[in-house]
Amino acid sequence: MRANLPVVFEAGEPICMIVPRRRGELEAFEPQVRDLDEEPEVASAYRQWAKSRAKFNRDLKNPESEAVKRGWQKDYVQGSTPDGIRAKEHQTKLRLKGFAEES
């Protein structure tokens, strides 16, 4: 999108995502900036992911590569690490209730 240019949405195309949060919930977070190496397991997992991501991006330059065939790394979306371990709490689908119709 660019300033002062029209934006067109096709019929049925989603235009937003509503993410409800309880009042005060986000304000309750207490974020911190810490050195990654304070958590060796997290640091190791990050470095493994970064190495895998860099290789995937390099491989995209080769039209015959597996990376080109895959199109994109789905590890994050699938909740798994580069070595295939899936997070127990990862959720890929929501089963939300629809909006109630006015009667």
Secondary structure, DSSP 8 states (H G I E B T S, - for coil): --TTS-----TT----------TTTGGG-------GGGSHHHHHHHHHHHHHHHHHHHHTTSTTSHHHHH-S--HHHHTB-TTS-B-TT--------------
